[in-house]
Amino acid sequence: MARGKGRQRNRKGETPLPDEKETIICIAHKILGGSFIEVLCANGKTFKARIPGKMRRRVWIREGDVLLVAPWSEESDKADIVYKYWRDEIKKLINNGYISEEFLEEVGF
């Protein structure tokens, strides 16, 4: 019997970190359907994020998940989901100062 690969990780074993203005750490706020999710960012912005095809059936995203998101442009309210962080990676992000525990508690993480 064939088994799934289980939890997929980044192949290099490194946690991707946010860049300046290119990617932002957000939290999945509401599932909209049609491979779109409303995400809430730490800076207060809300994006309508799209799950790309390479992640669509491999990574399941639920409300409350911490995501790395790449906005389409400055004026647009749309973005692409780049990566889903796992629990141990979220702890590393908190320890390194990329995300605050207060923000996670505000959104009910």
N, C-alpha and C positions, 0 to 999 in steps of 0.2 A: 504494500500500500504506500503510495507516494505521500510524503508529508511536506507541509509548507516550510518555508525558510525561517519562519518566526519573525521576530522583531528585526527589521532592517536598520542598519546603522550606516553612518557615513563610512565609505570604504577606507578612507585614510585613518579613521579613528579619532579625528579631530572634531571638536564642536565648532560649527561655523559661527562667527561673531558678526554683529552688525557693523556696516561701514558707515562713513559719514554721508548721510542723505540718500544713499543707494538702497540700503535695507534698514528695516525698523523691527524691533521686537514688539509683537502685539499678542492679544489674547482673543481667541475665537469667542465671539459674543452671541451670535445667532446663526443657525444654519438656514440658509435661504432656499436651497435646492438648486438643481441644475448646475452643480459643481461650483456654486458661489456661497461664500460665508461672509457675514458681517464681522469685522474685526475691530477691536478697540485698542488704540495705542496709548502708551504712557504719556505722550504729549497732548492727549485729549482728542486727537483726530479719529474719525471713524472711516474705514475703507470697506468697499465691497470687493473682497478678495476672491480670486479665481484659483481653483485647484488645477494645476497643469496636468496634462495627460500622463506624464511619466509618474505622477504620484497618485493618480485617480483611484486605482484599485489596489495599490500597494500599501498606502499609508492612510489609515482611517482617522479622520479628524472629528472631534466632538467639541461641544461647548465647554469652555474653560481651558482648552489646550493652549500652550504657549507656542507661538509660531514666529518664524522669521519671514518678513513680508517685504517685497520690493514694489514700491509705488510706480505707477506708469509714468506720471509726470507731476509737476508741482500743482497744476490746476485740477487735475483729475482726482476723483474720489474712488478710483479703482486701483487694484494692485494684484500682484501674483504672489502665491505662497511659495517660498523657497525651501523651507525646512520646518519640521516639527521637532521641538525639543522634548526629550524624555526627562523623567524626574531627577535623575542624577545630574543631567546637564543643566537643569534649572537651578539646582543648588550651586553649581559652579558659576552661573551667571550672577546669582545674588552675591556670592562671595567676592567676585571680581568687580562688582558695582555696575554691571550693565542694566540691571533691573532691580527695583526696590521691593522689599517685602510688603510695604504699605500698599503699593499698586496692586499686587496680587491679592491682598486681603480685601481691597475695595471692590474688586470684580468678583469676589467669592471663589478664589482658587483654593 
